[in-house]
Amino acid sequence: MASENNKEKDKRKGISIGKTILISLGVLVAGGLVVLIIFLTEPAAVREGATRQTAMPVDIIQAEKGSFRPEIVVTGTVVPVRDIILSPRISGQVMSLSKHFTPGGYVRQGQSLLQIDSSDYRNIADQRKSELLQAEAELSIEMGHQQVARQDYKVIDSGLAGKNKALVLREPQLNSARARVQSAQAAYKQALLNLQRTEIKAPFDALIISRYVNEGSQVNTGDQLARMTGTDKYWIEATVPLPYLRWLEFPGSNNEKGSEVIIRNRTAWTAGEYRKGYLYKMTGTLEDQTRMASVLIDVSDPLAIGSAYDTIPPLIIGSFVEALIRGKEISDVIRLNRDYVRKDGTLWLMKDSLLNIRKINIIFSDTRYSYIRGGVEENDSIIVSNLATVADSARLKLRHDSSSGGAEQ
C-alpha cells in the first residue's frame, strides 16, 4: 500500500515540473517577441544630418603676400682665423718677459714680448761692421791703383787688348775688392738682423693662449715660445643641410659681405645677448657623419676689445654656438607659421563658411615659417585651430560667432 502511495506522489511531482518548464518557455518566447517589435518600430538616429546642422567654430588669419628672408638656424664651433706657435729665429737665454706676455693677455702688433740676451749678437755686429769698413778701405785703395794703372796704360799705349789689357788695368783686383765689400755688407746686415731678433715682438694683434718659457730659459731656433691667436677675426665652423645652400649668399670679393648671421650662445650668454657676423666661405667639403656642407662665418672683433659697448659678449675659442643665417630674399610668396601647414602638405581654408582643403606648393621652410607659392592666395582665410572633423565642405563659423549658421566675413 505504501509503495503505491509513493508512485502516485512521484507522478504528481513530474507533472508539476513539466508545467513549470512550459510556462518558462512561454514567458521567454513572449519576451523575445516584445523586444523584436521594439527594435523594428524604434526611429533611426541620423548622425550625418546632425553634423551638417552644427557648424564647427574656428580661428582664422588672413594670408599676406610679400618678400621675406628665411632664417636658417645652424650650429657651429668658434675657431681662430690666425693661430700660430711663436718661435725664435736665434738662440740664447731669455732675459726678460713683458707683463702682457702671459696666458690670457692681449698684445698689439709690434709690441715687445720677450728679450733674448743680445751681448753676443751685438759683439758680432760690431765685428762685422769693422770688417765692412776694412773692405771699403781696401776698395778705396784699389780705386787709387786703378787710376795710376790707367795713366800708365795711356803712356805706354801698347795696343794691348783682352785679358792682357784687363791685367794691366788691374780689373781683377778691383772686382775682388768690390766682392769683399759686398760680402762684408751682407754679413753686417745679417748681424744687425740677428741683433734685432733678440727682441721678440708680436706679429699681429693677438691673444696669448699659452706660454712655454720663463726668464732664464735657454731657447734655440725653432723652439716653442707661446701659442697666440689673432684678435681681429674669428671664424665659426658650421654645417648646413645641402638643400639650404641655394638660399645662402657668399661674398664674391673681399669688399663684399655674405648673408648676415646672428650668433647666440644659449649656455653662456643671457637671453638678449648676441653677436653679429657674416657668411664668409663654403669650404667645399661635407661633414663625415652628418653629410652636411661645411661653411665659415666671419666675426670681427670677436673678443669685443674695440667695442664701445660693454654688453657685447666675447667669443671663446672652441665654444659651441647657435647661428641664425638670414638667407636670400624670397619674393611674391605667402609666409605662414609652419604649425598652420598640415602634415599632408595642405592648408585648411574657410571659404563661404565651409572648410576648403587646399594642396599647396611650399618653396622653402625654415625653423619657423613655410614660404608658399601656389595653392593659396593673398587674403585667403587660413584656419589656425584644430578641427574635430576634417571633411571638405564641412560647415564652419568664427569662434566668436554665436549663431548656428556660417561665419561672419
C-alpha positions in Angstrom: 0.0 0.0 0.0 2.8 2.3 0.9 4.5 1.6 -2.4 1.5 2.7 -4.4 1.3 5.9 -2.5 5.0 6.8 -3.4 4.4 6.1 -7.1 1.4 8.4 -7.0 3.5 11.2 -5.4 6.3 10.9 -8.0 3.8 11.1 -10.8 2.2 14.3 -9.5 5.7 15.8 -9.0 6.7 15.1 -12.6 3.6 16.7 -13.9 4.3 19.8 -11.8 7.9 20.2 -13.2 6.7 19.8 -16.8 4.1 22.6 -16.3 6.9 24.9 -14.9 9.1 24.3 -17.9 6.3 25.0 -20.3 5.3 28.2 -18.5 9.0 29.4 -18.5 9.4 28.8 -22.3 6.2 30.7 -22.9 7.5 33.7 -20.9 10.8 33.7 -22.9 9.1 33.5 -26.2 6.7 36.3 -25.3 9.7 38.5 -24.1 11.6 37.9 -27.3 8.6 38.9 -29.4 8.3 42.2 -27.4 12.0 43.1 -27.9 11.8 42.3 -31.6 8.7 44.6 -32.0 10.6 47.4 -30.1 13.7 47.2 -32.4 11.6 47.1 -35.5 9.5 50.1 -34.6 12.2 52.4 -33.0 13.0 55.5 -35.0 16.6 55.6 -36.5 19.1 58.4 -35.4 20.6 60.2 -38.3 24.2 61.3 -37.3 25.1 62.8 -40.6 22.3 65.2 -40.5 23.2 66.3 -37.0 26.8 67.0 -38.2 25.6 69.1 -41.1 23.4 71.1 -38.9 26.2 72.1 -36.4 29.0 74.5 -37.7 32.4 74.0 -36.1 33.9 77.1 -34.5 37.4 78.1 -35.9 40.1 80.8 -35.6 41.4 82.3 -38.8 44.1 84.6 -40.1 44.4 86.4 -43.4 47.1 85.3 -45.8 49.6 88.1 -46.7 51.9 88.1 -49.7 55.3 89.7 -49.7 59.0 89.3 -49.9 60.8 87.7 -47.0 64.2 86.5 -45.9 64.2 83.0 -44.5 66.1 82.4 -41.2 68.2 79.2 -41.2 69.4 78.1 -37.8 72.6 76.0 -37.6 75.2 75.2 -35.0 79.0 75.6 -35.1 82.2 75.9 -33.3 84.3 79.0 -32.7 87.8 78.8 -34.2 90.6 81.4 -34.7 91.4 82.7 -38.1 95.1 83.1 -37.2 96.6 80.6 -34.8 100.4 80.3 -34.5 103.2 78.9 -32.4 105.7 81.7 -31.8 109.3 80.6 -32.2 112.7 82.4 -32.1 114.9 82.7 -35.1 118.0 82.8 -33.0 119.3 81.0 -29.9 120.1 82.4 -26.5 118.9 83.0 -22.9 115.6 84.7 -22.1 116.5 87.8 -20.2 113.1 89.4 -19.6 109.4 89.0 -20.3 106.7 91.6 -21.0 103.9 91.8 -18.3 101.4 91.2 -21.1 103.2 88.1 -22.3 101.0 85.8 -20.2 98.1 83.4 -20.9 95.0 85.5 -21.5 97.0 88.6 -22.2 96.3 90.9 -25.1 99.1 92.3 -27.2 99.3 94.7 -30.1 101.2 94.2 -33.3 104.9 95.1 -32.8 104.7 95.1 -29.0 107.7 93.6 -27.3 107.1 90.2 -25.7 110.4 89.0 -24.5 114.2 89.8 -24.7 116.9 87.3 -25.5 120.4 88.0 -24.4 121.9 90.3 -27.1 125.5 90.6 -25.9 127.0 88.1 -28.3 124.9 89.4 -31.2 126.0 92.9 -30.5 129.6 91.9 -30.5 129.2 90.1 -33.8 127.5 93.1 -35.3 130.4 95.3 -34.2 132.9 92.8 -35.7 131.0 92.7 -39.0 130.9 96.4 -39.1 134.7 96.6 -38.7 135.1 94.0 -41.5 132.9 96.1 -43.7 135.0 99.3 -43.0 138.2 97.3 -43.8 136.7 96.0 -47.1 135.6 99.5 -48.1 139.1 100.9 -47.3 140.7 98.2 -49.4 138.3 99.1 -52.2 139.3 102.8 -51.9 143.0 101.9 -52.1 142.3 99.7 -55.2 140.5 102.6 -56.8 143.7 104.6 -56.4 145.7 101.8 -58.0 143.2 101.8 -60.8 143.8 105.5 -61.6 147.5 105.0 -61.7 147.2 102.0 -64.0 145.0 103.9 -66.5 147.6 106.7 -66.6 150.4 104.3 -67.2 148.5 102.5 -69.9 147.9 105.8 -71.8 151.7 106.5 -71.6 152.6 103.0 -72.8 149.8 102.9 -75.5 151.0 99.4 -76.4 147.7 98.4 -78.0 147.0 95.6 -75.6 143.6 94.0 -75.7 141.5 91.4 -73.9 142.9 89.7 -70.8 146.3 91.5 -71.1 144.7 94.9 -71.0 142.5 93.8 -68.1 145.6 92.7 -66.1 147.4 96.0 -66.8 144.4 98.0 -65.7 144.1 95.8 -62.5 140.4 94.9 -63.2 140.6 91.5 -61.4 141.9 93.3 -58.3 139.1 95.8 -58.5 136.5 93.1 -58.9 137.9 91.2 -55.9 137.8 94.4 -53.7 134.2 95.1 -54.7 133.2 91.5 -53.9 134.8 91.7 -50.4 132.8 94.9 -49.8 129.5 93.2 -50.8 130.3 90.2 -48.7 131.1 92.4 -45.7 127.9 94.4 -46.2 125.8 91.2 -46.3 127.5 89.9 -43.1 126.9 93.2 -41.3 123.2 93.3 -42.3 122.8 89.7 -41.1 124.5 90.6 -37.8 122.1 93.6 -37.4 119.1 91.4 -38.2 120.1 88.8 -35.6 120.6 91.6 -33.1 117.1 92.8 -33.8 115.7 89.3 -33.5 116.9 89.1 -29.9 113.7 91.2 -29.1 110.6 89.0 -29.9 107.7 91.2 -31.0 104.0 90.3 -31.6 103.5 89.7 -35.3 99.8 90.9 -35.1 97.2 91.9 -32.5 96.9 88.7 -30.5 95.6 86.9 -27.5 98.2 84.8 -25.7 96.7 81.3 -25.3 99.7 79.7 -23.6 103.4 80.5 -22.8 106.2 77.9 -22.7 109.2 79.9 -21.4 110.2 82.0 -18.4 113.1 84.3 -17.6 116.3 82.4 -17.7 115.1 79.8 -20.2 117.6 78.7 -22.8 116.0 78.7 -26.3 117.2 77.6 -29.6 116.0 78.4 -33.2 112.5 76.9 -33.7 111.7 76.3 -30.1 108.1 77.0 -29.0 107.8 80.2 -27.0 104.0 80.6 -27.0 100.7 79.9 -28.7 98.8 83.0 -29.8 95.7 83.8 -31.9 94.7 86.9 -33.8 92.0 89.1 -32.2 90.8 90.9 -35.3 88.6 88.0 -36.5 87.3 84.6 -35.5 85.5 82.0 -37.7 82.6 79.9 -36.8 82.8 76.5 -38.5 79.1 75.5 -39.1 77.3 72.8 -41.0 74.3 73.5 -43.2 71.9 70.9 -44.8 72.6 70.7 -48.5 69.0 71.9 -49.6 69.6 75.2 -47.7 72.8 76.1 -49.6 70.9 77.7 -52.6 69.4 80.3 -50.2 72.7 81.4 -48.8 74.8 84.4 -50.0 78.6 84.2 -50.0 80.8 87.3 -50.8 82.2 87.5 -54.3 85.2 89.6 -53.3 86.9 90.9 -50.2 84.8 94.1 -50.3 81.5 92.3 -50.2 79.7 90.6 -47.3 77.7 87.4 -47.3 74.4 86.7 -45.6 74.0 88.3 -42.1 74.3 85.9 -39.2 73.1 86.3 -35.6 75.2 84.3 -33.2 74.0 83.2 -29.8 75.5 81.1 -27.0 72.5 79.8 -25.0 74.6 78.1 -22.4 76.9 81.0 -21.5 75.1 84.3 -22.6 71.9 85.8 -21.3 68.7 85.7 -23.4 69.2 89.1 -25.0 72.9 88.8 -25.8 74.1 88.1 -29.3 77.0 88.8 -31.8 76.7 89.6 -35.5 78.7 88.0 -38.3 78.6 87.3 -42.0 78.9 84.2 -44.2 82.5 84.1 -45.5 83.2 80.9 -47.4 81.9 77.4 -48.2 84.8 75.1 -47.6 83.7 72.7 -50.3 83.6 69.6 -48.0 80.9 67.6 -46.4 80.9 66.7 -42.7 81.7 63.0 -42.4 78.9 61.9 -40.1 76.0 64.2 -40.9 76.9 64.7 -44.6 76.1 68.4 -44.4 78.0 71.2 -46.0 80.7 73.0 -44.0 80.7 76.8 -44.1 82.7 79.6 -42.4 81.1 82.6 -40.6 83.3 85.7 -40.2 83.0 87.6 -36.9 85.0 90.8 -36.5 86.4 91.9 -33.1 85.3 88.6 -31.5 86.7 89.5 -28.1 84.9 92.9 -28.1 88.2 94.7 -27.4 87.4 97.6 -29.7 83.7 97.7 -28.9 82.2 100.8 -27.4 79.5 98.6 -25.7 80.3 96.7 -22.5 77.3 94.4 -23.0 78.7 92.7 -26.1 79.8 89.2 -25.0 83.2 87.9 -26.2 83.5 84.7 -28.2 85.5 81.8 -26.7 87.6 79.6 -28.9 86.2 76.1 -29.0 82.7 77.1 -27.7 79.6 75.6 -29.3 77.2 78.4 -30.6 73.9 78.8 -32.5 74.0 80.8 -35.7 70.8 82.2 -37.3 71.6 82.9 -41.0 69.4 85.4 -42.9 69.0 83.8 -46.4 68.3 85.2 -49.8 65.1 87.2 -50.2 62.2 85.1 -51.5 59.7 87.4 -53.3 56.0 87.1 -54.1 55.2 84.4 -51.6 52.8 83.7 -48.7 54.6 83.2 -45.4 52.9 81.2 -42.8 53.8 79.7 -39.4 54.8 76.0 -40.0 52.2 74.9 -37.5 49.4 76.0 -39.8 50.6 73.7 -42.6 49.1 70.2 -42.1 51.0 67.0 -42.2 49.8 66.1 -45.6 51.1 69.4 -47.1 47.7 71.1 -47.2 46.1 74.1 -45.7 42.6 74.4 -44.2 40.8 77.5 -45.6 37.5 78.9 -44.7 35.5 79.9 -47.8 31.8 80.8 -47.8 31.6 79.3 -44.2 32.8 76.0 -45.5 36.0 74.0 -45.0 38.2 74.1 -48.1 41.3 71.8 -48.0 44.0 73.0 -50.3 47.1 71.3 -51.6 49.9 73.9 -51.5 53.4 74.4 -53.1 56.0 75.1 -50.4 59.1 76.8 -51.8 61.1 76.7 -48.6 60.6 76.0 -44.9 62.9 77.3 -42.2 62.6 76.7 -38.4 59.6 79.0 -38.0 57.9 79.6 -41.4 56.8 78.0 -44.6 57.1 80.1 -47.8 54.3 79.2 -50.2 53.8 80.0 -53.9 50.7 78.3 -55.2 47.6 76.8 -53.7 46.7 79.8 -51.6 46.2 83.5 -52.5 46.5 86.8 -50.6 43.7 87.5 -48.2 42.5 83.9 -48.1 41.2 82.9 -44.6 43.6 80.4 -43.1 42.3 78.2 -40.3 44.8 78.1 -37.5 42.8 76.0 -35.0 42.3 72.2 -34.9 39.1 70.5 -36.0 37.4 67.5 -34.6 36.1 66.5 -38.0 38.1 67.1 -41.2 35.9 66.8 -44.2 35.9 69.0 -47.3 32.8 71.4 -47.3 32.2 70.9 -43.6 30.3 73.9 -42.1 32.3 76.4 -40.1 31.8 79.6 -38.1 34.1 82.0 -36.4 34.8 81.2 -32.8 33.3 84.5 -31.6 30.1 84.0 -33.7 27.2 82.7 -31.6 24.9 81.9 -34.5 24.5 78.4 -35.7 25.0 79.3 -39.3 28.0 80.5 -41.3 30.9 82.6 -40.1 31.0 86.3 -40.3 33.2 87.7 -43.1 
